[in-house]
Amino acid sequence: QLQLQESGPGLVKPSETLSLACTVSGGSMTTTGYYWGWIRQPPGKGLEWIGSVHHSGNTYYNPSLRSRVSMSVDTSKREFSLKLNSVTAADTAVYYCAKTQSWFDSWGQGTLVTVSS
Amino acid sequence: QTVVTQEPSFSVSPGETVTLTCGLTSGSVSSSYYPSWYQQTPGHSPRTLIYNTNTRSSGVPDRFSGSILGSKAALTITGAQADDESDYYCLLYMGSGLWVLGGGTKVTVL
């Protein structure tokens, strides 16, 4: 069964870059139609899709975050990553990774990232 | 900008049926948007309930069902149980690598 696990710093300073990785185990990253996505949830608020990356390297971003987001995938390491630059307190959230098709499944457990000096 | 709409909250008694909806501020939702539904309880990751409009994810009880009702996607809980008390989110695939989540519906069972 596919499992995903987020990793990265839990505290990031304002104006710096948030960097997270998601490690995939228990299945292939290159199956046709699979994308690998990031979703976040600020404390007490709803879910927001950040973006998705295909194993080919093609990326798709939420238009509201596109100017600050980059994603990449490294299938040899079985991981994909998220970078969000110029962070502010509004970027404080639980960040989830998930396998993406036309829907999201195989969610990671989530990791809380706090933006604070 | 595409906005996906959901009812902010619903209250249901145990054993009753509740239908949550997922719409668009502009236009109608159809199966072409591959609507999916997610259940989340506090402190937990979302759980996939329904995908591709009406396909239940593995292990999801059959009291959860998905459909298109009029111009919206719908999630129906038939015979609500206490542990169905959760937040429910819908997701639409808009095409061209763009996914949009609704704001969520908080369901209270009392």
Interface residues (C-beta under 8 A of the other chain):
Chain A: Y35 G37 I39 G46 L47 E48 W49 S52 N58 Y60 N62 P63 Y96 T100 Q101 S102 W103 F104 D105 W107 G108 Q109 G110
Chain B: Q1 Y34 S36 Y38 Q40 S45 P46 R47 T48 Y51 N52 S57 D87 Y89 L91 Y93 S96 G97 L98 W99 V100 L101 G102 G103 G104
